[in-house]
């Protein structure tokens, strides 16, 4: 079977089955027609405190954990100095399929990808999404270094530490080189990032902020050179959210003076902060960590989606200790509908960071669980 024929079969027949596996957690064995009642579910590794991250190995995939993502967000300018926001995300999700099944069609790992472009001239996000089970060189997340691929979408870390990113959607194509200008930022306690009141509710998490972006944006067949800054998060885990959690608010911001800010809160079913954490690293390298009682997310302005009727606090004040940051969206409508891949609808968009009414940086804000509770 030719490669393009196989790709058609995957998309036309296998992807709906794989989405059921992802959402329902079933152990379907393609070709068998039914579940093997004797197959033991896989046992995934747990995130533990005190386990130092090891590079370059931890730049790569961790298939023994259930969930993983590489998440790139940033701002770019076109030649006419028009600011745009962008997002490129690759997910790896392990299923409950029997690992002893030797079939090359066994759906033990799924690869999912999202890409979005925020352009106020359009008034809403342009976005695309893909999903497939890993295999046949068409979709993979490799161990040892960042190399994630889904059809013609790819994120690859080069030997010099820079990244090549390529995604092509119906509405736009992004071809970027992302070059680090600062050291890796280990989030939480040396990369161990708590996400809830129980120690097991955690992930391994590092960021690469202040990435220098250069490349091209193609729309309607016209390519333009772009440049800007980006933020990369890589996170992997097995059990993250508490049973009382419904979603999260997360901010990653590259500040104009070279500092970087990350802040998140996990919300409970009453809309209160179940867990929060923030880190502020100065350009000099000095890092300050903020705990639950030092962080406060306060809505400044709400926006209601005309599609889902979900109401999001698109303009938000985030207090980290004595510092108060105002987060202002590039445009209000940055809601992303990924129900054809991850099953979620959430707000994810470019934001300007202000302090005392003056711009101090740019970043990305993600808000989940406003349409329906998120589960990880």
C-alpha positions in Angstrom: 0.0 0.0 0.0 1.4 3.4 -0.9 2.0 6.0 1.8 -0.8 8.3 0.6 -3.2 5.4 0.4 -2.3 4.4 4.0 -2.7 8.0 5.2 -6.2 8.1 3.6 -7.2 4.8 5.4 -6.0 6.3 8.7 -8.0 9.4 8.3 -11.1 7.9 6.9 -11.5 4.8 9.0 -9.1 4.7 12.0 -9.3 8.2 13.4 -12.9 8.0 14.6 -12.0 4.8 16.4 -8.9 6.4 17.9 -10.9 9.4 19.2 -13.2 6.9 21.0 -10.1 5.4 22.6 -8.8 8.8 23.7 -12.1 10.0 25.1 -13.5 6.8 26.5 -10.2 5.1 27.5 -11.3 1.8 25.9 -8.8 -0.9 24.8 -9.9 -1.6 21.3 -7.6 -3.9 19.3 -7.9 -3.1 15.6 -8.3 -6.4 13.7 -9.6 -8.3 16.7 -13.0 -6.7 16.7 -13.4 -6.8 20.5 -11.6 -6.3 23.7 -9.3 -9.0 25.1 -10.8 -9.5 28.6 -7.5 -11.1 29.7 -5.3 -8.2 28.7 -4.0 -6.2 31.7 -4.2 -2.4 31.5 -0.9 -0.7 31.3 0.7 0.7 34.4 1.9 4.2 33.9 4.8 5.9 35.7 4.0 8.4 38.4 5.4 11.9 38.9 7.6 12.0 42.0 9.3 14.9 43.8 13.0 14.9 43.9 13.6 13.3 40.5 15.9 15.7 38.7 15.2 16.3 35.0 18.0 15.1 32.7 18.8 16.9 29.5 18.9 16.4 26.6 16.9 13.2 27.2 14.0 15.0 28.8 13.5 17.2 25.8 12.1 14.1 24.2 9.0 12.0 24.7 8.1 10.0 27.8 5.8 7.2 26.6 5.6 5.6 30.1 3.5 8.5 31.3 -0.1 8.9 30.2 -0.1 12.5 28.9 2.5 14.9 27.4 2.6 18.1 25.4 4.9 20.5 23.7 3.3 23.9 23.7 4.6 26.9 21.7 3.0 30.3 21.9 4.1 33.7 20.9 3.8 37.1 19.1 5.1 37.8 15.7 5.2 41.0 13.6 4.7 41.1 9.8 6.8 43.5 7.7 4.2 46.2 8.1 4.6 45.9 11.9 1.2 44.2 12.3 1.2 42.1 15.5 -0.2 38.6 15.4 -0.4 35.8 18.0 0.3 32.1 17.2 0.1 28.8 18.9 1.5 25.4 18.0 0.9 22.4 20.2 1.7 18.7 19.9 0.1 16.2 22.4 1.1 12.6 23.1 -1.5 10.5 24.8 -1.1 6.9 25.9 -4.1 4.7 25.7 -5.2 1.7 27.9 -4.4 -0.6 25.0 -2.5 -3.8 25.9 1.2 -3.1 25.4 1.8 -6.8 24.7 0.0 -6.6 21.4 2.8 -6.8 18.8 0.6 -5.4 15.9 2.0 -2.3 14.1 -1.6 -1.1 14.1 -1.9 -1.3 17.9 -3.1 2.2 19.1 -0.9 2.4 22.2 0.0 6.1 21.6 -2.0 8.9 20.0 -0.5 12.1 18.6 -2.6 15.2 18.4 -1.7 18.7 17.2 -3.3 22.1 17.2 -2.2 25.4 15.5 -3.8 28.8 15.7 -3.3 32.3 14.5 -4.7 35.3 16.2 -5.3 38.2 13.8 -7.6 41.1 15.0 -8.3 41.9 11.4 -10.2 38.6 11.2 -12.0 39.0 14.6 -11.5 35.4 15.6 -8.9 32.6 15.7 -7.8 30.8 12.5 -6.9 27.3 13.6 -6.4 23.7 12.5 -6.1 20.4 14.3 -4.9 16.9 13.5 -4.9 13.5 15.3 -3.7 10.0 14.6 -2.3 7.0 16.4 1.5 6.8 16.3 3.1 4.6 13.7 4.3 4.0 10.2 6.5 7.2 10.3 3.4 9.3 9.8 2.9 10.2 13.5 5.4 9.9 16.3 6.8 11.5 19.4 10.4 10.4 19.7 12.4 9.8 22.9 15.8 11.4 23.5 15.2 14.8 22.0 12.2 16.9 20.8 11.0 15.4 17.5 7.2 15.3 17.2 5.5 14.7 13.9 2.0 14.4 12.6 1.7 14.1 8.8 3.5 17.2 7.5 3.3 19.0 10.9 6.5 18.8 12.9 8.4 20.3 15.8 12.1 19.3 15.9 14.9 20.4 18.2 18.3 20.9 16.5 21.7 20.0 17.8 22.4 23.7 18.6 19.2 23.9 20.8 17.1 25.8 18.3 13.8 24.4 17.0 12.2 24.0 13.6 8.4 24.3 13.6 6.2 23.6 10.5 2.4 23.5 10.4 0.1 23.9 7.4 -3.6 24.5 7.9 -6.4 25.3 5.5 -6.0 29.1 6.3 -2.3 29.5 7.0 1.2 27.9 7.1 3.8 28.6 9.7 7.5 27.9 9.1 9.6 29.0 12.1 13.0 28.8 13.6 12.9 29.3 17.4 16.2 30.1 19.0 16.8 30.2 22.8 18.2 33.3 24.3 18.0 32.1 27.9 18.5 28.9 29.9 15.7 26.4 30.5 13.4 27.4 33.3 12.5 24.4 35.6 9.0 25.0 37.0 8.0 24.2 40.6 10.6 22.4 42.6 13.3 21.6 40.0 10.7 20.6 37.4 8.3 18.9 39.8 5.1 21.0 39.4 2.3 20.4 41.8 -1.2 20.8 40.3 -3.4 20.0 43.4 -3.5 19.3 47.1 -2.3 15.7 46.7 1.4 15.1 45.9 0.5 12.7 43.1 -1.4 15.6 41.4 1.7 16.8 39.6 3.6 17.0 36.4 7.2 17.3 35.2 7.4 20.8 33.7 10.0 23.0 32.2 9.8 26.1 30.0 12.0 27.7 27.4 10.9 31.4 27.4 12.2 34.4 25.4 12.7 32.3 22.2 13.6 34.4 19.2 11.3 33.6 16.3 12.1 34.0 12.6 10.5 32.5 9.6 7.5 33.0 7.3 3.8 33.1 7.4 1.8 32.0 4.3 -1.8 33.0 3.8 -3.7 32.8 0.5 -0.5 31.7 -1.2 1.4 34.8 -0.2 4.5 34.4 2.0 5.8 37.1 4.3 8.7 37.2 6.6 7.9 37.5 10.3 9.9 37.8 13.6 9.0 37.9 17.2 9.2 36.1 20.5 7.8 32.8 21.8 7.5 30.6 24.9 7.8 26.8 24.9 6.3 24.6 27.6 7.0 20.8 27.8 5.0 18.9 30.4 4.3 15.2 31.1 2.3 13.5 33.8 0.0 10.6 34.6 -2.4 12.0 37.2 -2.8 15.8 37.3 -6.2 17.1 38.3 -8.1 16.7 41.5 -11.6 15.3 41.3 -12.9 18.7 42.4 -11.0 20.5 39.6 -12.9 21.9 36.6 -10.2 23.7 34.6 -7.3 26.1 34.8 -6.1 29.6 33.9 -2.4 29.7 32.8 -0.2 32.6 31.7 3.3 32.5 30.1 4.8 36.0 29.5 8.0 37.3 28.0 8.6 40.7 29.6 10.2 43.5 27.7 13.1 43.8 30.2 14.1 40.1 29.7 12.3 38.8 32.8 9.8 36.0 32.4 6.5 35.2 34.3 4.5 32.0 34.5 1.4 31.8 36.6 -1.5 29.4 36.8 -4.5 28.5 39.0 -6.5 25.3 39.0 -10.2 26.1 39.7 -12.6 24.0 41.7 -16.3 23.4 41.0 -17.2 26.6 42.8 -14.8 28.6 40.6 -12.3 29.1 43.5 -8.6 28.5 43.3 -8.0 24.9 44.2 -4.2 25.2 43.5 -2.0 28.0 42.2 1.7 28.6 41.5 3.8 31.2 39.8 7.4 31.9 39.0 9.1 35.1 38.1 12.7 34.8 36.7 14.7 37.9 36.3 17.0 38.3 33.3 19.9 37.9 35.7 18.6 34.4 36.6 17.2 35.1 40.0 13.9 33.2 40.4 11.1 33.8 42.8 8.4 31.2 43.4 4.9 32.1 44.6 2.5 29.7 46.3 -1.2 29.3 46.6 -1.7 32.1 49.2 0.4 34.6 47.2 -1.5 34.4 43.9 -4.8 35.9 43.0 -6.6 35.9 39.6 -9.3 38.7 39.4 -11.4 39.2 36.4 -11.3 42.8 34.9 -13.6 42.2 31.9 -15.7 39.3 30.7 -16.5 38.1 27.2 -19.2 35.7 26.2 -18.7 33.4 23.2 -21.5 33.7 20.5 -20.8 30.0 19.7 -20.7 28.2 23.0 -22.2 30.9 25.4 -19.2 30.3 27.7 -18.1 33.4 29.6 -14.4 34.0 29.9 -12.5 36.6 32.0 -10.5 37.8 28.9 -9.0 40.7 30.8 -7.6 39.6 34.1 -5.5 41.0 37.0 -3.0 38.5 38.3 -1.4 39.3 41.7 1.9 37.5 42.5 3.0 38.6 46.0 3.2 42.4 46.0 3.2 42.6 42.2 0.0 43.2 40.2 -0.1 42.4 36.5 -2.9 43.3 34.1 -3.5 40.9 31.2 -5.2 42.5 28.2 -6.2 40.4 25.1 -5.0 41.1 21.6 -8.7 40.4 20.7 -11.6 39.1 22.8 -12.6 36.2 20.5 -9.7 33.7 20.9 -11.8 30.7 21.7 -10.5 27.4 20.2 -12.8 24.5 19.4 -10.8 21.3 19.4 -13.7 18.8 19.7 -12.5 17.0 16.6 -9.2 16.1 18.4 -9.0 16.5 22.2 -12.7 17.0 22.7 -12.3 20.3 24.4 -13.3 23.9 23.8 -11.2 26.6 25.5 -9.9 30.1 25.3 -6.3 30.5 24.3 -4.9 33.8 23.1 -2.3 36.4 22.8 -2.2 39.0 25.6 -0.3 42.1 26.5 1.0 42.4 30.0 0.7 45.7 31.9 1.9 47.0 35.2 0.4 50.2 36.7 -1.2 50.8 33.3 2.0 50.6 31.2 3.0 47.8 28.9 5.7 45.6 30.2 5.5 42.5 28.0 3.5 40.0 25.9 2.4 36.5 26.4 -0.3 33.9 26.1 -3.3 33.2 28.4 -5.1 29.8 28.4 -8.4 29.2 30.1 -10.1 25.8 30.2 -13.2 24.3 31.8 -15.6 27.2 31.0 -17.6 25.1 28.5 -17.4 21.9 30.4 -15.0 20.5 33.1 -11.6 19.4 31.9 -10.3 16.0 32.9 -6.7 14.8 32.9 
